[in-house]
Amino acid sequence: MSTGVIVVLCLVTVGVVIFATGIRIVRQATGVIVERLGKYSKTLDVGVHFILPLFDRTLPPVVLKERVADFKPQPVITKDNVTMQIDTVVYFQVTDVKLFTYGIEKPMQAIENLTATTLRNIVGELELDETLTSRETVNTKMRAVLDEATDPWGIKINRVELKNILPPKDIQDAMEKQMRAERERRESILRAEGEKKSNILVAEGEKQAVILKAEAEKERRLLEAEAEKAKFIAEAEGKAKAIELINKANPNSAYVTLEGYEALKILADGQSTKIVVPTEISNITGLLTSLSETIKTGTPSATKKTAKKQNKTN
């Protein structure tokens, strides 16, 4: 192989290597700074890019995804001179790769220090009770202050959360006792409310039972009255039917005969042991007289004499 061919192959190989070193691939959710001869040149977005070998240099990729910074507890003094330990969680995102790279050195450390300072300023204006009950207010104020302060660094603060608030031990014990007393008070109130509702339900049940019993008694009396009424109507209809039948058989003595039968029924329920009945139904008038006398005297002998006398007369 001639010397010229070898030189050409070497030059081609060197060119390929140089060209390959100029290719840059940027991954999703990242940004890459390109410096040309030590000066900022451009920011590479997602995709394949080509830079000038030997002249351009790329810096480490900057993550553009939202990140979480969990900072260690910081001692904070409240307005009423109570020292508490508060740790915070900051959610932030890089919005400008150039500002994040050149805006400040060690941006994470800067965010931590800024968070601690802002927390002391805000909590220092609040008393202990306000600090414990106003987490949302503190979170909102801190996010606004941090977002404004980190904007020149190409960082956006999305959210700030107070993770833990730890008062001194003696205050924690007092708070626990207060919370225990409050729970017991609420439990007593709930128990009293439950007993009250139970008594009301029992009273309502007894009241309903009395009402139902009264209505049942009323219904029973109405049914008895209806039954008695139906009985009287049936007896009256029976008497009317009997009179009608007797009238058809013997119109002149129908009423007397029926009354005689009724008198016999009354007499049968009395104290008499012997009853004399006329042999002919036409003598029912005499029988009625005898029955009347028997009822008046109330003795069997009187009844017998009256009946014999009546038979002789007939």
Secondary structure, 3 states (H helix, E strand, C coil): CCHHHHHHHHHHHHHHHHHHHCEEEECCCEEEEEEECCEEEEEECCEEEECCCCCEEECCCEECCCEEEECCCEEEECCCCCEEEEEEEEEEEECCHHHHHHCCCCHHHHHHHHHHHHHHHHHCCCCHHHHHHCHHHHHHHHHHHHHHHHHHHCEEEEEEEEEEEECCHHHHHHHHHHHHHHHHHHHHHHHHHHHHHHHHHHHHHHHHHHHHHHHHHHHHHHHHHHHHHHHHHHHHHHHHHHHHHHHHHCCCCHHHHHHHHHHHHHHHCCCCCCCCCCCCHHHHHHHHHHHHHHHHHCCHHHHHHHHHHHHHHC
